[in-house]
């Protein structure tokens, strides 16, 4: 009985370490989207458009000094989605995706509340999958589109109907 408990305990301690050891050295694949907030709401709506050719950076910083430890850039595709490969495990670093630029002349101002997104880039937390998703990030359109007021009223009325 005692031997079986020790074996179970040993398995619970060793198996997660073996699972993460198999994936060490494999790059992470970070994915997210960049949008143009056409109604200047601070969040995505049905009027939101996604930006092809937007530039995004992944930055990892040391926790104590907050100095830059790692940086890599990527560009969004036709759907506004970026796919960035990140080498190495950034176990004790703070990593986030950051907006750099938009190719749309009237949608270049980054939304301060949606211009960064934290992303965990370590396998030492038990997550062994290589694919990581970052929250979508956005730029503000210089002038909101016609019809945005009506759209926002629909969102407000939806809350009141429930």
C-alpha positions in Angstrom: 0.0 0.0 0.0 2.8 2.4 1.0 4.8 1.5 -2.1 1.9 2.2 -4.4 1.4 5.7 -2.8 5.1 6.4 -3.3 4.9 5.3 -7.0 1.8 7.5 -7.5 3.5 10.5 -5.9 6.7 9.9 -7.9 4.6 9.7 -11.1 2.8 13.0 -10.3 6.2 14.7 -9.7 8.1 13.3 -12.6 5.6 13.1 -15.5 5.1 16.9 -15.8 8.8 17.5 -15.8 9.3 14.8 -18.6 6.5 16.4 -20.6 8.0 19.8 -20.5 11.5 18.5 -21.1 10.4 17.0 -24.4 9.3 20.5 -25.7 12.4 22.5 -24.5 14.0 24.1 -27.5 10.9 24.2 -29.6 9.8 27.7 -30.5 6.6 29.3 -29.4 4.0 30.3 -32.0 2.3 33.6 -30.9 -0.9 34.6 -32.7 -3.1 37.6 -32.4 -5.0 40.2 -34.5 -4.7 43.9 -35.0 -7.8 46.0 -35.8 -8.9 49.5 -36.6 -11.5 50.8 -34.1 -13.7 52.5 -36.6 -16.2 53.7 -34.0 -13.5 54.8 -31.4 -15.1 52.7 -28.7 -12.1 51.1 -27.1 -13.3 47.6 -28.1 -14.2 45.6 -31.2 -17.6 46.0 -32.7 -19.4 44.7 -35.8 -18.0 47.8 -37.6 -14.4 47.0 -36.7 -12.0 46.2 -39.6 -8.8 44.2 -39.3 -5.5 45.6 -40.5 -3.2 43.9 -43.0 0.4 45.0 -42.9 0.4 46.3 -39.2 3.7 45.9 -37.4 3.8 44.1 -34.0 6.6 43.4 -31.6 7.0 40.8 -28.9 9.1 42.1 -26.0 10.3 40.1 -23.0 11.8 42.0 -20.0 13.6 40.9 -16.9 11.3 41.1 -13.9 13.7 42.9 -11.6 15.2 45.5 -13.8 12.5 45.6 -16.5 15.3 45.9 -19.1 14.7 44.3 -22.5 15.8 40.7 -22.7 14.3 39.6 -26.0 12.5 41.3 -28.9 11.1 40.0 -32.2 8.8 41.6 -34.8 6.1 40.5 -37.1 3.5 41.8 -39.6 -0.2 41.0 -40.0 -1.5 39.1 -42.9 -4.6 39.9 -45.0 -6.9 39.0 -42.1 -5.1 41.2 -39.6 -3.6 38.2 -38.0 0.1 37.9 -37.0 2.0 34.7 -36.4 5.4 35.2 -34.7 7.9 32.5 -33.7 9.6 33.1 -30.4 12.8 31.1 -29.7 13.7 29.8 -26.2 11.7 29.7 -23.0 11.3 33.0 -21.2 10.5 31.4 -17.9 11.1 34.3 -15.5 10.5 37.2 -17.9 7.5 39.5 -18.5 6.5 39.1 -22.2 3.9 41.1 -24.1 2.9 41.9 -27.7 3.1 45.6 -28.6 1.7 47.6 -31.5 4.3 49.3 -33.6 2.6 50.8 -36.6 -0.5 50.7 -38.9 -0.3 51.2 -42.7 -3.7 52.9 -42.7 -3.2 56.7 -42.9 -6.4 57.6 -40.9 -6.0 54.8 -38.4 -2.5 55.2 -36.9 -3.2 56.2 -33.3 -2.8 53.2 -30.9 -5.6 52.7 -28.4 -3.7 53.1 -25.1 -6.0 50.5 -23.5 -5.5 48.0 -26.3 -2.0 48.6 -27.5 -0.3 45.8 -25.5 -1.1 42.3 -24.5 0.6 40.0 -22.0 1.6 36.5 -23.3 3.1 33.7 -21.2 6.2 32.2 -23.0 7.3 29.4 -20.7 6.5 25.7 -20.4 7.6 25.6 -16.8 4.0 26.5 -15.7 2.6 23.1 -16.9 1.4 24.4 -20.4 3.3 22.4 -22.9 1.6 23.5 -26.1 3.7 25.8 -28.4 0.8 27.9 -29.7 0.0 31.0 -27.6 -2.8 33.5 -28.2 -2.5 37.2 -27.4 -5.5 39.5 -27.0 -6.4 41.5 -30.0 -4.9 45.0 -30.2 -6.2 48.1 -31.9 -5.7 51.5 -33.5 -8.2 54.3 -33.4 -9.7 55.7 -36.6 -9.2 59.5 -36.8 -12.9 60.1 -37.3 -15.6 57.6 -36.3 -17.6 56.2 -39.2 -21.2 57.3 -39.8 -23.6 55.0 -38.1 -21.4 54.4 -35.0 -23.8 56.2 -32.7 -26.6 54.0 -33.8 -24.5 50.9 -33.5 -23.6 51.8 -29.9 -27.2 52.4 -29.1 -27.9 48.9 -30.3 -25.3 47.6 -27.8 -26.8 49.6 -25.0 -30.3 48.4 -25.8 -29.1 44.8 -25.9 -28.0 45.1 -22.3 -31.3 46.5 -21.2 -33.3 43.8 -23.0 -31.7 41.0 -20.9 
